[in-house]
Amino acid sequence: MRILALSTDQELNSLRQFALHYAGHSVTTVNSEKEALANAKSDESFDVVLLCHKLPSATGRQVVRLLRQNKPTAKIVYISHIYGEWPEVEADRYVVGADGPEALTRVLEEVATTAV
């Protein structure tokens, strides 16, 4: 799958990119709010967009609106920090980052099977 990973934490993005690339995915990472908004508006297509909890909620909501307009087939997965956190961003799926790459990979597999 083609994945766009959005976070303001470059270290988290690098770790996710490595793990997802190892799992066979093509991953583009974005490490700033400005780049996240630009990518949401761009013509480039992605199967899945990962929104990290490190991205401010207001920016996350704006990114989701732009993605729904410009990339309507892309699935949005929000990565929350801990259990019990109630994200202010509406996504197609949610996963807890503390559960590690296995949980993220499992959610991506589920998203892939529902997209077919």
Summary of the structure (lengths in Angstrom):
residues: 116
radius of gyration: 12.6
end to end distance: 12.3
largest distance: 35.1
contacts: 362
relative contact order: 0.19
helix: 47%
strand: 22%
